[in-house]
Amino acid sequence: MELDYSHIGPEVLDRIDMSTIADSIAEFADQTLASQRYLNENEIRDYTFELIDLFSGILKKGHISGSDPAYQTLGRLMMEVHGKIQMRGGSAEAFFRLIQFVQAQFMESLLEQAEPSDEIRRMLLYLIRFFNKLVMDTFRLYQMEKERTVEAQQNELMAVATPITEIWDGVLSLPIIGTLDSSRAMDLMEKLLQRIEEVRARVIILDLTGVSTIDTQVMHHLIQVIRAAGLMGARAILTGIRPCIARSLASLTINLDDIQTKATLSEGLKEAFRSLGFQVTRPQAE
């Protein structure tokens, strides 16, 4: 949305007392934000100075669009303030109260300087639209940033939850922890096949000890993972099937005859060594 107020006389804008507004904003922030330790005094001073400087420049242009560099800078500043308040335990309400206060100060400054006129009324209407746009754009930017952060955290958790480790030359271990859904199963397949190619794995051990639930669709995905690994020359061993998972698989009538299973990860590792021609023995006591 673009805002055009070039038809309003420049003398109307000159009536806005920026210095008084800055003092009022700083005092309000000290009482509401600094007292709760959402912002400290130095931050309030710096933010207020930058806020007023950006507002002054924007209001003198007579035309504002979302692509305007000054407006974008103002949006980033508001997003930074919003994020900092929430990071320190504040709510979105505290931020919006600050924006409402700033808006009220601009409007009161206009009304105190002169008798109401058509130009004053148009300027007041513009300010209302301007602040509505600013709040919406700030919220949108903050939400986008929050979604990116959540996505990055989910990717990190996914990597931690499905660690693919080479525990021996040509042997990969993949302990699966938590709930295995279709999306995670597909991501698991992609990462596992890539890892098989990287280390030229010959055996992979899929351990389900930490899996709490499983359904037909997920089990089919898991079988696809095992068979895809086989196509790349890696033999798969399924370990750690708990009683509740075994009952679920039995009720799903899924054929696991061609898939090798072992009770524990230890048994799976022994089988992996046997398939590679290794023999592990305990050293003789001297």
Secondary structure, DSSP 8 states (H G I E B T S, - for coil): --EE-TTS-HHHHHTS-HHHHHHHHHHHHIIIIITTTSS-HHHHHHHHHHHHHHHHHHHTTSEE-TT-HHHHHHHHHHHHHHHHHHHTT--HHHHHHHHHHHHHHHHHHHHHHS---HHHHHHHHHHHHHHHHHHHHHHHHHHHHHHHHHHHHHHHHHHHHS--EEEETTEEEEEEEE---HHHHHHHHHHHHHHHHHHT-SEEEEEEEEE----HHHHHHHHHHHHHHHHTT-EEEEE---HHHHHHHHHTT---TTSEEESSHHHHHHHHHHHTT---------
